[in-house]
């Protein structure tokens, strides 16, 4: 056994323990560590016969579920890199990603829209060998389960390529090494993840939050992961109770949807040790509602594809006192805030760009040395692109994305501040603010607002609300009430699309 064979090592310590509960179908299927290890060996043997070896890449286009774990752990045994793709993208976008990551093999689900995307890819030049999932499952089920090992695998070997969210530009492929996986697990453990935890994962498995926030760390530590195909509020509440889930994580919108669904009143969430919110600040009223009605406490988390999902953590004790903060750096993470122009450290309480350093960083951007060089400072400091401040107690607050900030009449405007004010207006379910060109002011704000179900909002009402809370230059000049916002697979609003919509 070696650094990449996580399942074989865990099976040695307790192969009979339940590792994964697959709830993608009507009935749960339970797999022990020994079961998952055997499946990974069969899959690895099948991949090896298809010519996949050290340094090769294997792409997957499909829903969340067992095949993701089969391929991830098979690749880790072989020294190959797993490339999970966002099936919500257009076929031409997938084609571009495959052209940049050059996998040797693509396994695709036969359901829609994956089948249509695969048909498009088969007509495109330079695409990898395309294997339908049902064919692949049958083939690796019939493959030998001889243990697979690769002695050349080291901590620096790439275990997967994760595509960045592309919220402010084209996605890039972050090289995630075994070193990254291990140190992220240490950070998760020291931020209160226990070997005895049962975690329900609703984050997409093509996303860092899905694979590495709790899922892979728990499978290394010996816990249990419950994996559905997708998020459904009512079913999520039932699964938390039925599977005795102890840890659950989501973006604030997820928690709002759960609290607003019909199953909320009769749900029992008493088995949860805590919930973790990430992606955006958790509204205090929602924290208080979960506490008052269900006895649930919250932690806030912060991470990113390039540095892992376990970068900052805010304890449940500080969830209200430090509302809006992402907390303090996790144990093996260094953080500083610098002036974006000079690179000099900013004093406590002043805004600058957040830089990170630590053993959990990515290796670089695959096939893009220029972007890699631009992302890292000498000494290993990584540019997050986030504007932040660190207060005198060491708590970090994300102010906005550096690329999202715009200048209106000579004043800096942070869309995240305007969005926070918008969420204080009753009836706002979701919102996004971007800067758009303006002849007089250079740039002005454009706000997109999604009303809650059964609620009607008018632009004038929204502007009056903001006018009573923000300086005039921060108030958007344009307000659009829309049915939905464009979001990434991780649930983050795609600001580039909003700018296109405004134009």
C-alpha angles and dihedrals in degrees: 000000000000142000095292099048098084096154096050090051093048091046089056090059098042117343093170095062117105109257103171135022107197108205097168090113136048093277127039118251117206123209126188124214088258090053093051092045092052091049091049091051091050091048092047092051090051092049091048090054088052088057099259114147145145112337096010122123131229119196127204126199111185151086123299115275147089098326090064090059092043092055097039094053093039090055091048089055092049098044089244126131123247116219113196112194130210103245091197090073124098118263091249090053090051089048090055093049092050090049090056098042096039099205119193092221139021121202112195134187114243093223123096134303090019094059092054091047090050091051089053091049093051089060093048120090121247097019123145126257105286119219121183112233096238090054091047094049092052092047098050092042087060094045122102117267094220109148112264121214137169116195095196093067112112136174088271095055111115112246097182145354113230119197114226118239096257091216091144102023146339115335117255127205111244114206107230112197131196086253089060091050094050097046092045087055090053090051091049092049093050091046091062109279112143133204087235095055124120109208127196108207119203097158113107113265091226086067131077090238091055098047104031113020093082108327105079093029090056092047088053092046094046103253130129129264122202110204125192125182093244143341119285115167098218095043092046091057090049093048093051088058099037096047096039090239114196101184129036130173137189146137117278092260089061092055091047092052091050093050091049098048125098094248093060098087096054097039123114113214097164093116093066116105088195145325122235122215122199142159094056138014113287111239111245094227089058092049089051093048093053090047096047098041103032107015091240122152125204138221122193119222136189132192144139138215094253096049104027130258096272100071104115131017134191114199122231089246089064098038094107101024091054098030111169093028123115087211128232129323115281117249100275098038129094118201136185137168117225140180104266091221103042102023091228119142115263120228120250111289096020123114123245141132117300114236124191134197132180146104091280095070122117119259092238143284111306112248093355111095092163093057090045092052091047092051097053129062121206108279093040100281111155122214107228096186088227123126109222146155130214116213127218091270092055097254115142125221121193108222099182146302112293089229092048096056113098135188118236117184090340094309125113113240121196110203091204090064091052091046090052089055091048092054089059089066109093111243098033108126098171137355143176132191128200136173117248131186118273127182095219104036102026091236135011134186125266116195125201114197130188112200120222116255111287092014129116120204128184125204091237091055091050094048092049090052092051093043089062093053110032139052111265095250090057095054111099116247091211129046125187121189106206139172096237144355127233108255136182124241088267091056096255119139113252103231093186089061091048090055089051090049091050091051 
